[in-house]
Amino acid sequence: MENQKKERWKREKNIIFKELLQISPPIGIKQRKIDRGERSYYFDEKAIQSMPLYDIDNPIWPSIFSVVEGATNVPLHNAYQNVMNVKHATDSELETWKRLHLVGGWSNWDVGVRNEEVEAAKEAAKKINKKGNKTQPAWKSKSSNTSTTKRKTSWQSKKK
């Protein structure tokens, strides 16, 4: 009962099944990687929805790569983490020791580097949720709507 009161990303699911998988270490490792991807998706769900999918900073990518890595043993999450470390290490505002640690393989969390785009997306999503306006993600610009009249598609007309 206590487990259901927790937030989605903190909940433990199938605890007994997960413990049974720990009998075989390779299977347990795969299960933990898939679980890590699922938890990170639920943790960053608001930021994922408010950022464009093609943005490399979108938190959906580490989630997807972690699940793929757990299912196929292709080290996509590690490659993604290395790319992000190099990207953050090239930031001129960081101190030298932080840059060296990032290039050396330490994670952003270990060094204390925050991704400002993701943090801004989370804040924008919180503001949108407080207003109750869930129609348009924060990353979409209002200038992209050039026409004044919008044509309704068949699924929009059925919605009402």
C-alpha positions in Angstrom: 0.0 0.0 0.0 2.9 2.4 0.8 4.3 1.7 -2.6 1.2 3.0 -4.4 1.4 6.4 -2.6 4.8 7.1 -4.0 5.4 9.1 -7.2 5.5 7.0 -10.4 9.2 7.0 -10.8 9.8 5.9 -7.1 7.4 3.0 -7.2 8.8 -0.5 -7.1 7.0 -2.9 -9.5 7.2 -6.7 -9.5 9.7 -6.8 -6.6 9.6 -10.5 -6.2 10.1 -11.1 -10.0 13.1 -8.7 -10.0 14.6 -10.6 -7.1 14.2 -13.9 -8.9 16.0 -12.4 -11.9 19.0 -11.7 -9.7 19.8 -15.4 -9.6 21.5 -15.0 -13.0 23.7 -11.8 -12.9 23.6 -11.1 -16.7 19.8 -11.2 -16.7 19.7 -9.1 -13.5 21.9 -6.5 -15.1 19.7 -6.3 -18.2 16.6 -6.0 -16.0 18.2 -3.1 -14.0 19.2 -1.3 -17.2 15.6 -1.5 -18.5 14.3 -0.5 -15.1 16.7 2.5 -15.1 15.3 3.6 -18.5 11.7 3.3 -17.3 12.4 5.3 -14.1 14.3 8.0 -15.9 11.4 8.4 -18.3 8.9 8.8 -15.5 11.2 11.1 -13.6 11.7 13.5 -16.6 8.3 13.0 -18.2 7.3 16.6 -18.1 10.6 17.8 -19.6 10.3 15.1 -22.3 6.9 16.4 -23.3 7.9 20.0 -23.3 11.1 19.6 -25.4 11.4 18.8 -29.1 12.1 15.2 -29.8 15.0 16.0 -32.1 16.9 17.8 -29.4 19.9 15.8 -28.1 19.3 17.3 -24.6 15.8 15.8 -24.5 15.8 13.3 -21.5 13.9 10.7 -23.6 17.2 9.7 -25.3 19.0 8.3 -22.2 15.8 6.5 -21.3 15.5 4.9 -24.8 19.2 4.1 -25.0 19.2 2.5 -21.5 16.2 0.2 -22.5 17.9 -0.7 -25.8 21.2 -1.4 -24.0 19.4 -3.6 -21.5 17.6 -5.5 -24.3 20.4 -5.9 -26.8 23.7 -5.3 -25.1 24.5 -2.5 -27.6 26.2 0.2 -25.4 24.1 3.1 -26.7 23.7 4.7 -23.3 27.4 4.7 -22.7 28.0 6.3 -26.1 25.3 8.9 -25.5 26.8 9.7 -22.1 30.3 10.2 -23.6 28.9 12.5 -26.3 27.1 14.5 -23.6 30.2 14.7 -21.5 32.2 16.1 -24.4 29.4 18.5 -25.2 29.3 19.8 -21.7 33.1 19.9 -21.4 33.3 22.3 -24.3 31.2 24.8 -22.4 33.5 27.8 -21.7 31.7 28.7 -18.5 32.7 25.6 -16.6 35.8 25.5 -14.4 38.8 23.6 -15.6 38.6 20.8 -13.1 34.9 20.1 -14.1 35.9 20.0 -17.8 38.7 17.5 -17.1 36.4 15.3 -15.0 33.8 15.3 -17.7 36.3 14.3 -20.4 37.7 11.7 -18.0 34.3 10.0 -17.9 32.6 11.4 -14.8 28.9 12.1 -15.1 27.3 15.5 -15.1 25.7 14.6 -11.8 29.0 13.7 -10.1 30.7 16.9 -11.2 27.7 19.1 -10.4 26.9 20.3 -14.0 23.3 21.0 -14.6 21.7 20.9 -18.1 20.0 24.3 -18.3 17.8 23.4 -21.2 16.3 20.4 -19.4 15.8 22.5 -16.2 14.1 25.2 -18.2 11.8 22.7 -19.9 10.8 21.2 -16.5 10.0 24.7 -15.1 8.0 25.5 -18.3 6.1 22.3 -17.9 5.3 23.0 -14.3 3.9 26.5 -15.2 1.8 25.0 -18.0 0.4 22.3 -15.6 -0.4 25.0 -13.0 -2.4 27.0 -15.6 -4.2 23.9 -16.8 -3.2 24.7 -20.4 -1.9 21.5 -21.9 -2.5 22.3 -25.5 0.9 23.4 -26.7 4.4 22.4 -25.5 6.7 25.1 -24.4 9.2 24.5 -27.2 6.8 25.3 -29.9 7.1 28.9 -31.0 3.9 30.9 -31.5 5.5 32.5 -34.7 5.4 29.1 -36.4 1.6 29.4 -36.8 1.5 31.7 -39.9 -2.0 31.1 -41.0 -4.8 32.8 -39.0 -7.4 30.1 -39.8 -6.6 26.6 -38.9 -8.0 23.7 -40.7 -9.4 21.0 -38.5 -8.4 17.5 -39.2 -10.8 14.5 -38.8 -9.4 13.5 -35.4 -9.8 17.0 -34.0 -13.5 17.3 -35.1 -14.2 13.9 -33.5 -12.6 15.1 -30.3 -15.5 17.5 -29.5 
